[in-house]
Amino acid sequence: MGKRVLLIEDEPNIIEAIRFILSRDGWTVETHADGATAVEAVGRKRPDVVILDVMLPNKSGFDILRDLRADADHATRPILMLTARGQKKDRDMAEAAGVSYFMTKPFSNSEMLETVRRLAGTSDEASGEGHG
């Protein structure tokens, strides 16, 4: 089973930071920067985890999240949403739309790594399924 993340983000500094954090842990990180084609990119790449920014060109992360959750292929796909604005309203909107986890920027490297591992089900030490 691969460890693949699709990062839907348009800020180069955030992309590089997340790519660095996750690739060091063995993740393949693919990126996509346009909100208008993000749902199609998820369908094509079929990642284990989606990291989705709230503020994207052409379509908001909230709209993308709603579209993904309305599609049976993505209804249960783990989605981590990132926002620079940590307002409760944003968190509530994300939770109402079915987000798996909500994280504000800036985030710590360990918080990002642990969250992605947990969402992908790879941080469960009790699983004992060492079929790498």
C-alpha positions as CSV (number, residue, x, y, z in Angstrom):
1,M,0.0,0.0,0.0
2,G,1.4,3.3,-1.1
3,K,1.5,6.4,1.1
4,R,0.2,9.1,-1.3
5,V,-0.9,12.6,-0.5
6,L,-2.5,15.1,-2.9
7,L,-1.8,18.6,-1.6
8,I,-4.2,21.2,-3.0
9,E,-2.5,24.4,-2.2
10,D,-1.3,27.5,-4.1
11,E,1.3,28.9,-1.8
12,P,4.8,27.7,-2.8
13,N,6.2,28.1,0.7
14,I,3.5,25.9,2.2
15,I,3.8,23.4,-0.6
16,E,7.6,23.0,-0.1
17,A,7.2,22.8,3.7
18,I,4.6,20.0,3.5
19,R,6.4,18.2,0.8
20,F,9.6,18.2,2.9
21,I,7.9,17.1,6.1
22,L,6.0,14.2,4.4
23,S,8.6,13.0,1.8
24,R,11.1,12.5,4.6
25,D,8.6,10.1,6.2
26,G,8.3,8.1,2.9
27,W,5.2,9.8,1.5
28,T,4.7,10.6,-2.2
29,V,3.4,14.2,-2.3
30,E,1.7,15.4,-5.5
31,T,0.4,19.0,-5.7
32,H,-2.4,20.8,-7.4
33,A,-3.0,24.5,-7.2
34,D,-6.2,25.3,-9.0
35,G,-9.5,25.0,-7.2
36,A,-11.6,24.7,-10.4
37,T,-10.0,21.3,-11.3
38,A,-9.2,20.0,-7.8
39,V,-12.0,17.5,-7.7
40,E,-11.0,16.0,-11.0
41,A,-7.4,15.8,-9.8
42,V,-8.4,13.9,-6.7
43,G,-10.4,11.4,-8.9
44,R,-7.4,11.0,-11.2
45,K,-4.7,10.6,-8.6
46,R,-6.7,8.7,-5.9
47,P,-4.5,9.7,-3.0
48,D,-4.6,8.1,0.4
49,V,-5.0,11.6,2.0
50,V,-6.0,14.9,0.6
51,I,-4.6,18.1,2.1
52,L,-6.9,21.0,1.1
53,D,-6.3,24.7,1.5
54,V,-9.3,26.9,2.2
55,M,-8.2,29.8,0.0
56,L,-7.6,28.7,-3.6
57,P,-7.8,30.3,-7.0
58,N,-11.1,29.8,-8.9
59,K,-12.9,27.7,-6.2
60,S,-12.9,27.7,-2.4
61,G,-11.7,24.7,-0.4
62,F,-15.1,24.5,1.2
63,D,-16.8,24.1,-2.2
64,I,-14.2,21.4,-3.1
65,L,-14.8,19.6,0.1
66,R,-18.5,19.6,-0.4
67,D,-18.1,18.3,-4.0
68,L,-15.8,15.5,-2.8
69,R,-18.1,14.4,-0.1
70,A,-21.1,14.4,-2.5
71,D,-19.2,11.9,-4.7
72,A,-19.4,8.3,-3.6
73,D,-15.8,7.7,-4.6
74,H,-14.5,10.3,-2.2
75,A,-17.2,10.3,0.5
76,T,-14.9,8.6,3.0
77,R,-11.5,9.8,1.7
78,P,-9.4,11.4,4.5
79,I,-9.3,15.2,4.0
80,L,-7.2,17.5,6.0
81,M,-8.2,21.2,5.6
82,L,-5.7,24.0,6.1
83,T,-6.5,27.6,6.7
84,A,-4.6,30.7,7.6
85,R,-7.6,32.0,9.4
86,G,-8.5,29.9,12.4
87,Q,-11.9,31.4,13.0
88,K,-14.5,29.1,14.6
89,K,-16.9,29.9,11.6
90,D,-14.4,28.3,9.2
91,R,-14.0,25.2,11.4
92,D,-17.7,24.9,11.7
93,M,-18.2,25.2,8.0
94,A,-15.5,22.5,7.4
95,E,-17.0,20.1,9.9
96,A,-20.5,20.6,8.4
97,A,-19.1,19.8,5.0
98,G,-17.5,16.6,6.3
99,V,-13.8,17.4,6.8
100,S,-11.7,14.7,8.5
101,Y,-9.4,17.2,10.3
102,F,-9.0,21.0,10.4
103,M,-5.6,22.6,10.9
104,T,-4.6,26.2,11.1
105,K,-1.4,27.7,9.6
106,P,1.2,28.0,10.8
107,F,1.4,24.3,11.9
108,S,4.3,22.4,13.4
109,N,6.1,19.7,11.4
110,S,5.2,17.1,14.0
111,E,1.5,18.1,14.0
112,M,1.3,17.8,10.2
113,L,3.1,14.5,10.1
114,E,1.1,12.9,12.9
115,T,-2.2,14.1,11.5
116,V,-1.5,12.7,8.0
117,R,-0.3,9.4,9.5
118,R,-3.4,9.2,11.6
119,L,-5.8,10.0,8.7
120,A,-4.1,7.4,6.5
121,G,-4.3,4.8,9.3
122,T,-0.5,4.4,9.4
123,S,0.1,5.6,13.0
124,D,-1.7,2.8,14.6
125,E,1.0,0.8,16.4
126,A,-1.5,-1.9,17.4
127,S,-2.2,-2.9,13.8
128,G,0.7,-5.3,13.6
129,E,0.3,-5.7,9.8
130,G,3.9,-5.3,8.8
131,H,3.2,-6.2,5.1
132,G,5.1,-3.1,3.7
